[in-house]
């Protein structure tokens, strides 16, 4: 009786999940300044030389609830659409991959550090009173499956730590 149906189970056709990508960085700034550097001044530290449709001459900005790249000819590409967030604390984006219908999720979360500890410091919540002068930014890039190209997954595995290192340098870290 098992041969009654000519097609296999649809559940067996689903791609397997891949582990989320994660990166953490501590910046020597209070949370409000760290948030402004991350969101309002993104164009000053974003590594367009590594992730851009048009190269170094393009401009990246968070505008109209999206991370948008604008070329020198005013062409626009949306890299990520804001799904939800809490200003000053966290932001979640639906991340788009060029040349693919695939999307993943990028979550950026800020928490107060302990005043200059390493990136592995145990943080406290942003909305809790603190004397902290450092902020920890945690990035999680999730939603990957084996259907996503391996080279794209590998690219972001290396890209995010480098991008956050540029953010840390922009915010005054070494």
Secondary structure, DSSP 8 states (H G I E B T S, - for coil): -TTS-SS--GGGGS--B---EEEEEEESS-HHHHHHHHHTSHHHH--TTTS-SS-TT-EEEEETTEEEEE-TT--EEEEEEEEEEETTTEEEEEEE-TTSS-EEEEEEEEEE-SSS--TT---B-TTS------EEEEEEEE--BTTS-HHHHHHHHHHHHHHHHHHHHHTT--
